[in-house]
Amino acid sequence: GGRLETVLENLRFIAGLRRAGIIQTFEISMIYQALNLDQIPAFVALGRELGCDSIVLSRLLNWGTYGSADYLARAVHFPHHPDHEAYKAIINDPALMGPDLNHDFDPEFLDDPTPPATGPEPFPVALP
């Protein structure tokens, strides 16, 4: 775990570099899931406060990190999820729209009753 104040200080420093023209692009990104869904608006507000060129919001994908049940419990973008309606309310908030926001709020997931594919099951890693 990092310290939030240190992270914010570093982000402010990078924002200063961007304002000074020392760096050409300043982008922040967030992987959203059930555990941080309520933090999306604040994350977007922070990116805008910092003057980010791009704020990226990406859904959680399972690259073998989670078992199926754990992944589905986190994957709020699927309609079966108990917090899916809250997710829809957040992503449809006009404050979360604009040219600075890049997201994968895919309409095909919003109301599709088809059970989701869970992605790969955890797999063993071969060690040398």
N, C-alpha and C positions, 0 to 999 in steps of 0.2 A: 503494500500500500504506500501510495504517495501522499504527500500533504497538499491539500487543495490550495492553500495560499501560495505555496511554491509554484504549483502548476499555473495559477492565475498570474503570478508575477512574470513567469516565463512567457505566457501568452501575451501579456501587455508589452513585454520587450519585443516580441516578434511583430506585434501590431505597430510598434514604433519604427521598426525596420521597414515595414511595408509603407507606412506614411512617408518615410524619408526616401523611398524609392530604391532602397538597398536590395530588397527582394521584390520580385515581380508579382508573386501570387501568395496569398495567405488563405489557407483552407483548413477547416477543422471538420472532423467527422465523428459520427456516433453510430454504434450498432444498437438498434433499439430492440427491446424484448419486454416481457411482462415486468421484470424487476426494475426497469428504468423508464417505462412508458410515461410516467408522470413528469419526467425530467426533460422531455422533448421541448416544450415551450421555453423553458429557461435556457436550454442549450442554444436554441435558435436566437433568443434575445442576447445571449452572451456573444455569439458570433457577430451579430449586428453591432453590438456595442463596441466590439474590438475592430470593426471595419473589415471583416473577412470578405474576401472576394467570393468565396464559396463555402456554404455550409452543407455538408453531406449527411444524409440520414439513410442508413441501410438496415434492412431487416436482418435478424439473426438467421444464419444458415448453419446447417449441421454438416461439418466436415469430419465427422467421426468423433467429435468431442463429447457428444451426449448420447445416451441411449434414447430410444424412440420416445418413451414416456416422458423423460426429462426434457427433451427437445420440444415436444408438443405442449408441455406445461409452460414453456417460455415463449413459444412462437405465437405471439399475440396477433400477428397479421392473418392467421387462419380463422375462418368464421366459427369454428367449433370452440375457440378459446373463450373462457368466461369473461375476459376483459376486452373482447373484440369490439363491443359497442363503444367502450371508452376510447379504444384505439381509433375507431372511425370518427368519433367526435373531435379528437385531437388533430387528426390529419386533415380534417375538413375545416379547421379553424382558419379564417382568412388571414390571421396574423402569421400563419406558417406558409404563406404563398409569396412568391416574388422571384425575381431573376437570380438572387443570391442563393436560393435554396435548391439543392439537387437531392432528389429522393427516389425511392423505389416503391412509392405508395401505389402498388399495382391494382387497378380496379378489378382485375379478374379474381383477386383473393377476397374482395370485400363481402360478397354475398354468395359465393360458390358453396353449395352444401356438400360437395364432394370431399370425402376425407382426404387430408393432405398426404403427400408422399413425405416420409420423414427423413429422407436422405440416408446416407450410409450408416449402418450400425458401427459402433466402435470396433476398431480392428486392431489386431496385435501388431506391434512394431517389431520387426526383426532386428535384433542387435548383432553387431559383428562379433 
